[in-house]
Structure formats: C-alpha cells, structure tokens
Amino acid sequence: MQVPLLDLKLQNQPLKSRILAEIESIADSQGFILGPVVERLEKAVAEYCGAGYAFGVSSGTDAQLVLLMALGIGPGDAVVTTPYTFFATAGCISRVGARPVFVDVDPDTYNISVAGVARALETVPGIKAIVPVHLFGCCADMAALLELGRQYGIPVLEDAAQALGAEHPLGGAGAIGDAGWFSFYPTKNLGAFGDAGMVVCRDAELAARLKAFRNHGMEPRYYHKWVGGNFRIDAIQAAVLGVKLPHLDGWSAGRRDRAAFYRREFERLGTPLRLPVEPWAGSGRSNHHIYNQFVVQTTDRDALRAHLQQAGIGTEIYYPLPLHLQECFQSLGYKPGDFPVAERCARESLALPIYPELTEPQQAYVVGEIARFFEARPA
Ligand SMILES: Cc1ncc(COP(=O)(O)O)c(C=O)c1O
C-alpha cells in the first residue's frame, strides 16, 4: 500500500468543474487582479475567522511583510518570536530591518513559551511586537500573550499561516490579537492553485494602511503616501479559495477524526510516541485543533522515517533546523543549546499523513507499520 504524506488530487478533483467555471468567468471579465472576486473572499474570510478587516495578498509571507511595514516596524526594532516555525516568520522580521528575538517553545504544544516571552520583554530593549505562531493548527496561549502585549503596550501579531479555522477560547486564529495572517500555499488546509495569503486586523486605521501598503502605498491612484509594495492577490486564486472555503469546516472535522484514530490506536497499542496535545479541547469549540499537521516525537525519528519510507508511507520533518541556528541568522549570536526544547523537537518530530480523504485502511497501515518498527527495536 502507498500512503503519501498528502494527496491534493483527492480534494481538488471533486471541485474541479466549479473551479474551472470560476476561472473561465475571470477570463471573460479580464479582471485578473483584486476586484470583486477578491473582495468577496476577503469578506468571507473575515467573517469566518471573526476579524474586522481582511486583505488578500500574494502569499502568507507577504501578508506578514506588509503588516510589519504598515506598522512601521523596522531598523532598530526587535520582535519576539519562536525559533520553531517555518522560516518566513523570522525572515520577514529581518527583511524589514528589525531583529528577531527568539525564545524557546512549550514542550507539549510546540508553541511559543509565555515565560520565555515575558523574560525577553523584561530583558531585551526595543521589542515592538510579539509574534506567536499557531503551529500545526493549534493556537498558542493567546490570553497570556495578549496580557503581556497590554502590559508592554505592544501588539500581538498572529502567524496563523497553518491555522485558518482553528479556535481558541478567545476566538478564531488570526483574529484574536491585533492582527494576523494566513497562508493559502497549496498544501495548507485551505490551499490555492499557487501562492496566496491574507492579512487580517481589527483596527480601521491599520486596515486602511494595509490596503494601501498592499498596493505600493498608493491612495488615490498614482499618489503614494507610503512606500508599500506589490503584495496583491490574483483574482484566480481568490476564486479557487472562494469555492473551497465553504468546505473547510468539513475538512477540519475530517482531519480531527483522523487525529482521533491515530491517538486511539497508538494508545491502545502502547506505541512509544509523544502525541500532539490539545490544550483548548475543553473550550467547547470543535475546531480547537485543526491538525494542519499531525506531528509525533520519538528519539528514533530518523530510523522510523526510513522504515516508513520503505513501507511506502510519506512523512515530513517540520523543521529539521530551528531558526536560531540557521546560517543566515548567525550574526544574531545564538548557539546550539540556547533553546533546548526547539532543538529537541527538530531532532525528534515527524509529521504523519493527515488529510480528510485519508482512508481508515491507509491509517491502519501507517499505525501497523509504526507498531512493527517499535516491536523490532530493543526496548
Ligand atoms: C508558520 C508559517 N508561517 C509563514 C508561512 C509562509 O506562507 P507562504 O508559504 O504562503 O508564504 C508558512 C507557510 O509555509 C508557515 O507555515
């Protein structure tokens, strides 16, 4: 049996004719960039996550970049974030000329450590924003982070690139703090047919800036109040996303069901894996974890991965090298051992196949192969 890490064809095929009809109507209208299709999607996403304002942009990365630019964060400023995330989270901070200040993550949730953020705020001068990442589809501890933001008078900006639809007791991912962003990279839980993203916020003045910064800081046409950039989303991507968005809650439920299956089976078999935790499960909200990824940990990670590959099972390592140890950030002065939890996660974590179309026999095969691997290992 073959079990790929992800098979997008299964999701896209049933929607293909509707998506192609939307694309055809864009071809007929010749409205390729921004316009009514984009505005419809922005309204739908704002309503879906509970944000006041939403702006479609060219990628999740550009969503963060345009937000930092619109907030005036730049040279001389620092931004506190996690070293255990996709590169873009810290890359954007650097690209606007600010300094990423890393703090370790929580060993159970993979999300930024609140105690670490509090220590950084106490000791590092010039921190202008807190950037938590809702990693793998589960929200960071937003209540505590918002309290720290209030205490220091700085915004909390949510990297919700992996978490559209995820819910925290305080609200929808991306719309809990001062602003946030989503990625519609094709492999995300809501994926476009190319790069796309969205930035959301609650404040009208920031919204006006974001709208202008997305389009060269231009307002009105050919008058530039700010130096923004071309961060616009294509209408075709918005059309694809508009067809898919109504299915997202159903897909999230499918992911949660598959996560529950893995959990039940690994617990029943006593498989020695560290399983993902669900810190907001008691909140009464169903989307407390949307399992963009199902990530387990084991000290035998590399051997397990090789075994699964042999068995035709796709896996991925998110992420093999934490950001404080990346070559491009050497000048920040971090060294191995600075963030032991993030470093351990990088050594031990493994993402297993999880998507709504994954069948029970496929999942049973994955579980069986993992159990077989551990049975053959000396205890
Ligand atoms: C946590 C995180 N932040 C930011 C991004 C950047 O999004 P994009 O690939 O759409 O630029 C991603 C997506 O890969 C991500 O996973």
PDBQT file of the ligand as one rigid body, heavy atoms in Angstrom, charges set to zero:
ROOT
HETATM    1  C1  LIG A 401       4.137  29.096  10.078  1.00  0.00    +0.000 C 
HETATM    2  C2  LIG A 401       4.228  29.662   8.693  1.00  0.00    +0.000 A 
HETATM    3  N1  LIG A 401       4.446  30.976   8.539  1.00  0.00    +0.000 NA
HETATM    4  C3  LIG A 401       4.500  31.530   7.320  1.00  0.00    +0.000 A 
HETATM    5  C4  LIG A 401       4.357  30.783   6.175  1.00  0.00    +0.000 A 
HETATM    6  C5  LIG A 401       4.515  31.450   4.845  1.00  0.00    +0.000 C 
HETATM    7  O1  LIG A 401       3.419  31.286   3.997  1.00  0.00    +0.000 OA
HETATM    8  P1  LIG A 401       3.607  31.266   2.412  1.00  0.00    +0.000 P 
HETATM    9  O2  LIG A 401       4.273  29.992   2.043  1.00  0.00    +0.000 OA
HETATM   10  O3  LIG A 401       2.211  31.363   1.890  1.00  0.00    +0.000 OA
HETATM   11  O4  LIG A 401       4.418  32.458   2.040  1.00  0.00    +0.000 OA
HETATM   12  C6  LIG A 401       4.104  29.414   6.284  1.00  0.00    +0.000 A 
HETATM   13  C7  LIG A 401       3.858  28.573   5.098  1.00  0.00    +0.000 C 
HETATM   14  O5  LIG A 401       4.643  27.855   4.578  1.00  0.00    +0.000 OA
HETATM   15  C8  LIG A 401       4.061  28.825   7.575  1.00  0.00    +0.000 A 
HETATM   16  O6  LIG A 401       3.861  27.513   7.726  1.00  0.00    +0.000 OA
ENDROOT
TORSDOF 0
